Amino acid sequence: MTLDLRVLHRSDLDAWFGVLGTAFGGALQAPEERDKWRALCEPARSIGAWDGSEAVGTAGAFSFRMTVPGGAAVPTAGVTMVSVKPTHRRRGILRAMMRRQLDDVRSWGEPLAVLTASEPVIYGRFGYGVAAEQLTARVDTAVMRPVLPQGADALRIRLVDPLAPEVRRACEELYARRVPLRPGMLERRPGWERVPVHDPESSREGASPMYCALAERDGELRGYVRYAVRPDWDAAGSPAGEVLLRDLEALDPAAHGALYDYLFGLDLTSRLRIGNRPVDDPLLHLVPDVRRCEVRVRDGLHLRLVDVGAALSARAYAAPVDVVLEVSDPFCPWNEGRWRLSGGPGGASCERTRDEAELALSVRELAAAFLGGTSLSALAAAGRVRELRPGALTETAVAFRGEVAPWLPHGF
């Protein structure tokens, strides 16, 4: 095999997407799915692997800005569409693409790279850690309703066309107000506003077209929900439809409660299926019996620190911190060595130092803790962080933890 890695050209797109579709079992065969991702693809930030004239590997990187603790939006490479042709597995192609891609991301001056993993076991060896989780649930709405917060009954719920330009614009404006408040959320660049309302019939699996309901107070939008309904009846002939929550954002507890109450009360349904919500979603505290929610937690956002100093300097910390970190990173050796992190709620700096190390960890553990959702103390209990100065672990773990759980609201 003669492997050639090169930047993607528009003329290569058909072959490139062909490899991707084959590797993912035909996932991009539907024309509307392929058209969506072709429109969003950034060829200049994507690479293809070629064996002679044959395309055998793909890897892309969207240009995102992601919220980090403290509210700053940091340039971030959204790693996507990574695949290797089945005939060329286990030949080092994936490793070669990851090596080239991280070198490119560093050259672009982006301190972070993120991805969602089809197989979580793959990316840890390249320095990615699970930095945000997602909650899934299957809620029995036939026997309970949310306990509504004060003011929820004063909101008006209005059913609207999710594709109407004024509705999409209003929902995007509300989403943009939410982005700085939760680490892991992405600013939506032009074109990405179409992703949440992308609703091809081929992907509905028996469900209805997408619906959208707005929660308003005195004519002001306070929240929205996008959902679908999959009709069903039980063996006795009673309605047992399922509500599929696609997307929900709200500006206050009353709007959260009102929108969930609306979903719980939809006629001819008895279940609410939730595919991706923050692990601290208000739903957990709105329902009277969380056991009827069948809650599960799984990995969501995988994160990599491409530039340790720039990344740790970009976020704020929950408490004052002054610690020397001994970081190991064999895949990106420019990150290896000792770094002094000094900062607090107002910001931070992270510079190289020759001072004695106080905590030792790999870049993967640092990535897992970066957004504040994973405790350094928990990682230390698993033997993945070593305390070299008594007290350094507790001080640093407290500083890294966030006020709210990090969350990625949609895939890429």
C-alpha positions as CSV (number, residue, x, y, z in Angstrom):
1,M,0.0,0.0,0.0
2,T,1.2,3.5,-0.9
3,L,-0.7,5.9,1.4
4,D,-1.2,9.5,0.3
5,L,-2.8,11.9,2.8
6,R,-4.0,15.1,1.2
7,V,-6.4,18.0,1.7
8,L,-9.8,17.3,0.2
9,H,-10.8,18.9,-3.0
10,R,-14.4,19.4,-4.2
11,S,-13.8,17.0,-7.0
12,D,-13.0,14.3,-4.4
13,L,-16.3,14.6,-2.5
14,D,-18.1,11.8,-4.2
15,A,-15.3,9.3,-3.6
16,W,-14.7,10.6,-0.1
17,F,-18.4,10.3,0.9
18,G,-18.5,6.9,-0.7
19,V,-15.8,5.7,1.8
20,L,-17.7,7.3,4.7
21,G,-21.0,5.7,3.7
22,T,-19.4,2.2,3.3
23,A,-17.6,2.4,6.6
24,F,-20.8,3.4,8.5
25,G,-22.9,0.7,6.9
26,G,-24.7,2.9,4.4
27,A,-25.6,5.5,7.0
28,L,-25.3,8.3,4.4
29,Q,-27.0,6.6,1.5
30,A,-30.2,8.7,1.7
31,P,-29.7,11.6,-0.7
32,E,-31.1,14.2,1.9
33,E,-28.5,13.1,4.5
34,R,-25.6,13.2,2.1
35,D,-26.7,16.6,0.8
36,K,-26.9,18.0,4.3
37,W,-23.4,17.0,5.2
38,R,-22.0,17.9,1.8
39,A,-23.3,21.5,2.4
40,L,-21.7,21.7,5.8
41,C,-18.4,19.9,4.9
42,E,-15.3,22.2,5.0
43,P,-13.0,20.6,2.4
44,A,-10.0,22.8,3.2
45,R,-10.2,21.4,6.8
46,S,-10.7,17.8,5.7
47,I,-8.3,15.1,4.6
48,G,-8.6,12.0,2.5
49,A,-6.4,8.9,2.6
50,W,-5.6,7.4,-0.9
51,D,-4.1,4.1,-1.9
52,G,-3.0,4.9,-5.4
53,S,-6.2,6.2,-7.1
54,E,-8.5,4.6,-4.5
55,A,-10.0,6.6,-1.6
56,V,-9.6,4.6,1.6
57,G,-9.9,7.0,4.5
58,T,-11.7,10.2,5.6
59,A,-11.4,12.8,8.4
60,G,-12.9,16.2,8.7
61,A,-12.8,19.1,11.1
62,F,-15.5,21.7,11.4
63,S,-14.6,25.2,12.6
64,F,-16.5,25.7,15.8
65,R,-16.5,28.0,18.8
66,M,-17.3,26.1,22.0
67,T,-18.2,27.5,25.4
68,V,-15.8,26.7,28.3
69,P,-16.2,27.3,32.0
70,G,-16.4,31.0,32.6
71,G,-18.5,31.5,29.4
72,A,-15.7,32.2,26.8
73,A,-16.3,30.8,23.3
74,V,-13.0,29.1,22.3
75,P,-12.0,28.2,18.7
76,T,-12.4,24.4,18.5
77,A,-12.0,21.8,15.8
78,G,-15.1,19.6,15.5
79,V,-13.6,16.3,14.4
80,T,-16.1,14.5,12.2
81,M,-16.6,12.0,9.4
82,V,-13.7,9.8,10.4
83,S,-13.6,6.4,8.6
84,V,-11.4,3.8,7.0
85,K,-12.6,1.5,4.2
86,P,-13.2,-2.0,5.4
87,T,-10.6,-3.4,3.0
88,H,-7.9,-1.2,4.6
89,R,-8.4,-1.6,8.3
90,R,-5.4,-2.2,10.7
91,R,-2.9,-0.7,8.4
92,G,-2.2,2.5,10.4
93,I,-4.5,4.7,8.3
94,L,-6.5,6.0,11.2
95,R,-3.4,6.8,13.2
96,A,-1.9,8.6,10.3
97,M,-5.0,10.7,9.8
98,M,-5.2,11.6,13.5
99,R,-1.5,12.6,13.5
100,R,-2.0,14.8,10.4
101,Q,-5.2,16.3,11.7
102,L,-3.9,17.3,15.1
103,D,-0.8,18.9,13.5
104,D,-3.2,20.9,11.3
105,V,-5.4,21.9,14.2
106,R,-2.4,23.2,16.0
107,S,-1.2,25.2,13.0
108,W,-4.7,26.8,12.8
109,G,-4.3,28.1,16.4
110,E,-7.2,26.1,17.8
111,P,-6.4,24.9,21.3
112,L,-9.2,22.3,21.4
113,A,-10.5,19.4,19.3
114,V,-13.8,17.6,20.1
115,L,-15.8,14.7,18.6
116,T,-18.6,12.3,19.2
117,A,-17.5,8.7,19.0
118,S,-19.2,5.9,17.2
119,E,-16.9,3.6,19.3
120,P,-15.6,5.3,22.5
121,V,-12.7,2.9,22.8
122,I,-11.0,4.3,19.7
123,Y,-10.0,7.8,20.6
124,G,-8.4,7.5,24.1
125,R,-5.1,6.4,22.6
126,F,-5.0,9.8,20.7
127,G,-5.5,11.8,23.9
128,Y,-9.3,12.3,23.8
129,G,-11.2,12.1,27.1
130,V,-14.9,12.0,27.8
131,A,-15.5,15.6,28.9
132,A,-19.3,15.7,28.8
133,E,-22.0,13.0,29.2
134,Q,-25.6,12.9,28.0
135,L,-28.8,11.8,29.7
136,T,-31.3,9.5,28.0
137,A,-34.6,8.5,29.4
138,R,-37.9,6.7,28.7
139,V,-40.5,8.4,30.8
140,D,-43.9,6.9,31.8
141,T,-46.2,9.9,31.2
142,A,-49.4,7.8,31.7
143,V,-49.1,7.8,35.5
144,M,-47.4,11.1,36.4
145,R,-47.1,14.8,35.4
146,P,-44.3,17.3,36.3
147,V,-44.5,19.3,39.5
148,L,-44.6,22.7,37.9
149,P,-42.4,25.6,39.1
150,Q,-43.9,28.9,40.1
151,G,-45.1,30.9,37.1
152,A,-45.3,27.9,34.7
153,D,-49.1,28.2,34.4
154,A,-48.8,31.8,33.3
155,L,-46.9,30.8,30.1
156,R,-48.8,30.4,26.8
157,I,-47.9,27.3,24.7
158,R,-48.3,27.9,21.0
159,L,-47.9,25.2,18.3
160,V,-46.1,26.6,15.2
161,D,-44.5,25.5,12.0
162,P,-40.8,24.6,12.8
163,L,-39.7,25.6,9.3
164,A,-41.3,29.0,9.3
165,P,-38.5,31.6,8.9
166,E,-39.6,33.7,11.8
167,V,-39.9,30.6,14.1
168,R,-36.4,29.4,13.1
169,R,-35.0,32.8,13.7
170,A,-36.6,33.3,17.1
171,C,-35.5,29.8,18.2
172,E,-31.9,30.4,17.1
173,E,-31.8,33.7,18.9
174,L,-32.9,32.0,22.1
175,Y,-30.4,29.2,21.6
176,A,-27.6,31.8,21.2
177,R,-28.6,33.2,24.6
178,R,-28.2,29.8,26.2
179,V,-24.8,29.0,24.6
180,P,-22.6,31.0,27.0
181,L,-24.3,29.5,30.1
182,R,-23.2,25.9,29.7
183,P,-19.8,24.5,28.8
184,G,-19.7,22.2,25.8
185,M,-22.4,24.1,23.8
186,L,-21.5,25.3,20.3
187,E,-22.1,28.6,18.6
188,R,-24.0,27.8,15.5
189,R,-22.3,29.1,12.4
190,P,-24.3,30.0,9.2
191,G,-25.8,26.9,7.8
192,W,-25.9,25.0,11.1
193,E,-29.3,26.5,12.0
194,R,-30.7,24.0,9.5
195,V,-29.4,21.0,11.5
196,P,-32.0,21.0,14.3
197,V,-34.9,21.2,11.9
198,H,-33.5,18.6,9.4
199,D,-36.4,16.1,9.3
200,P,-36.2,13.8,6.3
201,E,-39.0,11.2,6.1
202,S,-36.3,8.5,5.7
203,S,-35.1,9.1,9.2
204,R,-38.4,9.2,11.1
205,E,-38.8,5.4,11.7
206,G,-42.6,5.6,11.8
207,A,-42.9,8.9,13.7
208,S,-44.7,12.0,12.6
209,P,-43.1,15.0,11.0
210,M,-41.4,17.4,13.5
211,Y,-43.6,19.7,15.6
212,C,-42.5,22.8,17.4
213,A,-44.2,24.4,20.4
214,L,-43.2,27.8,21.8
215,A,-43.5,28.9,25.5
216,E,-44.3,32.6,25.7
217,R,-44.9,35.2,28.4
218,D,-46.6,38.4,27.5
219,G,-45.6,37.8,23.8
220,E,-42.0,37.2,24.7
221,L,-40.4,33.8,23.7
222,R,-39.1,32.0,26.9
223,G,-38.5,28.6,25.5
224,Y,-39.2,26.1,22.7
225,V,-39.4,22.4,22.1
226,R,-39.2,20.4,18.9
227,Y,-40.6,16.9,19.0
228,A,-42.3,14.1,17.0
229,V,-45.0,11.5,17.9
230,R,-44.9,7.8,17.1
231,P,-48.4,6.5,17.3
232,D,-49.0,3.1,19.0
233,W,-51.7,1.1,20.7
234,D,-51.3,-1.7,23.4
235,A,-52.8,-5.2,23.2
236,A,-56.1,-4.0,24.7
237,G,-56.4,-1.3,22.1
238,S,-55.6,1.6,24.3
239,P,-53.5,4.4,23.0
240,A,-49.8,4.0,23.8
241,G,-48.0,6.5,21.6
242,E,-44.5,7.8,22.2
243,V,-43.3,11.4,22.2
244,L,-39.8,11.8,20.8
245,L,-38.1,14.8,22.2
246,R,-35.8,16.3,19.6
247,D,-34.7,19.7,21.1
248,L,-35.6,21.8,24.1
249,E,-34.2,25.1,25.3
250,A,-35.7,27.5,27.9
251,L,-34.6,30.7,29.6
252,D,-36.1,30.0,33.1
253,P,-37.5,27.3,35.3
254,A,-41.1,28.2,34.5
255,A,-40.6,27.7,30.8
256,H,-38.8,24.4,31.3
257,G,-41.6,23.2,33.4
258,A,-44.3,24.4,31.1
259,L,-42.7,22.7,28.0
260,Y,-42.3,19.4,29.8
261,D,-45.8,19.6,31.1
262,Y,-47.0,20.1,27.5
263,L,-45.1,17.0,26.3
264,F,-46.4,14.9,29.2
265,G,-50.0,15.8,28.3
266,L,-50.1,15.1,24.6
267,D,-53.2,13.1,23.7
268,L,-52.9,9.4,22.7
269,T,-49.4,9.1,24.2
270,S,-48.1,7.3,27.3
271,R,-44.3,7.6,27.0
272,L,-41.7,10.4,26.4
273,R,-38.4,9.3,24.9
274,I,-35.4,11.5,25.5
275,G,-32.3,10.9,23.5
276,N,-29.9,13.6,24.6
277,R,-30.2,16.0,27.6
278,P,-27.7,17.4,30.1
279,V,-27.1,15.0,33.1
280,D,-28.4,17.8,35.4
281,D,-31.6,18.4,33.3
282,P,-34.4,20.0,35.3
283,L,-36.7,17.0,34.3
284,L,-35.0,14.9,37.1
285,H,-36.4,17.4,39.7
286,L,-39.7,18.1,38.0
287,V,-41.0,14.5,38.1
288,P,-42.5,13.0,41.3
289,D,-41.0,9.5,40.6
290,V,-37.7,9.4,38.8
291,R,-37.8,5.6,38.8
292,R,-40.4,5.8,36.1
293,C,-38.0,7.7,33.9
294,E,-35.6,4.8,33.1
295,V,-32.6,7.3,33.2
296,R,-29.3,6.3,31.6
297,V,-26.1,8.2,31.2
298,R,-23.6,7.7,28.4
299,D,-20.6,9.4,26.9
300,G,-21.3,12.5,24.9
301,L,-18.5,14.9,24.0
302,H,-14.9,13.6,23.7
303,L,-12.3,16.4,24.0
304,R,-8.6,16.8,23.3
305,L,-6.3,19.6,24.4
306,V,-4.3,20.4,21.3
307,D,-2.4,23.2,23.2
308,V,-2.4,22.6,26.9
309,G,-1.2,26.1,27.8
310,A,-3.7,28.0,25.6
311,A,-6.6,25.7,26.6
312,L,-6.1,25.9,30.4
313,S,-5.7,29.7,30.0
314,A,-9.0,30.1,28.1
315,R,-11.3,28.9,30.9
316,A,-12.1,30.2,34.4
317,Y,-12.0,28.2,37.6
318,A,-14.5,27.8,40.4
319,A,-11.9,28.6,43.1
320,P,-8.4,30.0,43.3
321,V,-5.8,27.6,42.0
322,D,-2.0,27.6,41.8
323,V,-0.6,24.2,40.8
324,V,2.2,22.7,38.8
325,L,0.9,19.9,36.5
326,E,3.2,17.2,35.1
327,V,1.5,16.4,31.8
328,S,2.3,13.3,29.6
329,D,1.2,13.4,26.0
330,P,3.2,11.0,23.7
331,F,1.0,11.6,20.7
332,C,1.4,15.4,20.8
333,P,4.8,15.8,22.5
334,W,4.7,19.6,22.4
335,N,2.3,19.4,25.4
336,E,4.6,17.2,27.5
337,G,6.2,18.6,30.6
338,R,5.4,20.8,33.6
339,W,2.9,23.6,33.5
340,R,2.0,26.1,36.2
341,L,-1.7,26.9,36.2
342,S,-2.7,30.0,38.2
343,G,-6.1,31.5,38.2
344,G,-9.6,31.6,39.6
345,P,-13.1,32.8,38.7
346,G,-11.8,35.8,36.9
347,G,-9.5,33.9,34.5
348,A,-6.2,32.1,34.4
349,S,-2.8,31.7,32.9
350,C,-0.9,28.5,32.2
351,E,2.8,28.7,31.4
352,R,5.7,26.2,31.3
353,T,7.8,26.0,34.4
354,R,10.8,24.2,35.9
355,D,9.2,24.1,39.4
356,E,8.5,20.7,41.1
357,A,5.3,19.0,39.9
358,E,2.4,18.8,42.3
359,L,0.0,16.7,40.2
360,A,0.8,14.2,37.4
361,L,-1.6,13.1,34.8
362,S,-1.9,12.4,31.1
363,V,-3.5,14.8,28.6
364,R,-6.5,12.4,28.4
365,E,-7.4,12.9,32.1
366,L,-6.8,16.7,31.7
367,A,-9.3,16.7,28.8
368,A,-11.9,14.7,30.8
369,A,-11.8,17.3,33.6
370,F,-11.5,20.3,31.3
371,L,-15.2,21.3,31.0
372,G,-15.9,20.7,34.7
373,G,-18.0,17.6,34.4
374,T,-15.5,15.0,35.5
375,S,-13.8,15.2,38.9
376,L,-10.0,15.0,39.1
377,S,-10.5,13.3,42.5
378,A,-12.6,10.6,40.8
379,L,-9.8,10.1,38.2
380,A,-7.3,9.9,41.0
381,A,-9.3,7.2,42.8
382,A,-9.0,5.2,39.6
383,G,-5.2,5.7,39.6
384,R,-5.2,8.0,36.6
385,V,-4.1,11.1,38.5
386,R,-1.2,11.1,41.0
387,E,-0.9,13.7,43.8
388,L,2.7,14.7,44.3
389,R,2.1,17.4,46.9
390,P,-0.4,16.8,49.8
391,G,-3.5,18.9,49.3
392,A,-2.9,19.6,45.6
393,L,-5.5,17.2,44.4
394,T,-8.4,18.6,46.4
395,E,-7.5,22.2,45.6
396,T,-7.2,21.5,41.9
397,A,-10.3,19.3,41.7
398,V,-12.5,22.0,43.4
399,A,-11.2,24.6,41.0
400,F,-11.9,22.5,37.9
401,R,-15.5,21.6,38.8
402,G,-18.3,23.5,37.0
403,E,-21.5,25.0,38.3
404,V,-23.5,23.2,35.6
405,A,-22.8,20.0,33.8
406,P,-21.2,20.3,30.4
407,W,-23.3,19.2,27.4
408,L,-23.2,18.9,23.7
409,P,-26.7,19.6,22.4
410,H,-26.3,18.1,19.0
411,G,-23.9,15.9,17.1
412,F,-21.8,16.7,14.1
